[in-house]
Amino acid sequence: AAGIPVKEFVPTQEDYVKIYNEVAKRLVDFDEYDDGSYGPVLVRLAWHASGTYDVETKTGGSNGATMRFQPESDHGANAGLKAARDFLEPVKELFPWVSYSDLWTLAGVCALQQMGGPVIPWRPGRADSDVSACTPDGRLPDATKEQKHLRSIFGRMGFNDQEIVALSGAHALGRCHTDRSGFDGPWTFSPTMLTNDYYKLLVGEKWNWKKWNGPAQYEDKTKALMMLPTDMALIKDKEFKKWVDKYAKDQDVFFKDFSDVVVKLFELGVPFKQEERWVFKVAE
Ligand code: DDH
């Protein structure tokens, strides 16, 4: 029936603070998952939603949240990210006005900050698309490859060497799962805290090929930690290694550069109307 005009709900900063706090609360409430936190997998969801961006065609990126749909949800790189999408579904039900694409990136910001990371300024403005905006498979990095592949994949998103190395520090968090990527294990001893340990371990440990039936990966002498071939490419390549050394020496420098590059990542391809970015307070 036509007639009664529906007043559009215009959310304010306070409304997004409520979402941030709800995600932070759920991170504490559901601490039985994996290493004790959904934080890492939320970060990976936000990154894989954003990292499909192509500067040439201006397709992909966090705008759209097309990973909700097949075929993108079934792309090999996205294996396991249903856990993160399902974790956020009750938040979407509480705040039905938020787009999935804003929710996923804001949840990534929340996870990073709540896991001890730097402040990541964020702004709303992403709109969800339909299945026709799904990106083709192959836009996200392939862990079996080397520096040439990294420069080609991240160059397509618009990132330089320094930014590639800074972004990779996210592997301080979380782990590989044999039933997802096929790889196994965490990169650091504190996978639910963002630190510069990823870089410290890359340069400080001796890494050997793991002898097993799974995909080729490296292990340290304790056999508790792992590195992917793409992680090792960051110390094999002289230009990348300069930045690894810098971030290994100084966590503050890493945090500053990491924040800048994650802001850029989460905003790739988004037609923002709002210029101002907001800073969310870490929830107790
Ligand atoms: Fe990653 N990542 N990532 N990664 N990533 C995996 C897990 C996590 C690559 C491959 C893998 C970034 C870059 C790269 C996180 C964040 C980020 C896994 C294991 C693979 C494989 C998945 C599984 O089995 O569950 C490759 C290759 C690259 C690259 O070439 C540079 C970046 C840029 C980020 C980011 O967030 C900015 C996080 C967090 C995880 C842990 C997920 C979890 O469930 O735990």
Residues whose N, C-alpha, C, O or C-beta is under 5 A from the ligand:
A	BS01	DDH	P40 V41 V43 R44 W47 A79 G80 P141 D142 A143 L167 S168 A170 L173 G174 R175 C176 H177 R180 S181 G182 F183 T230
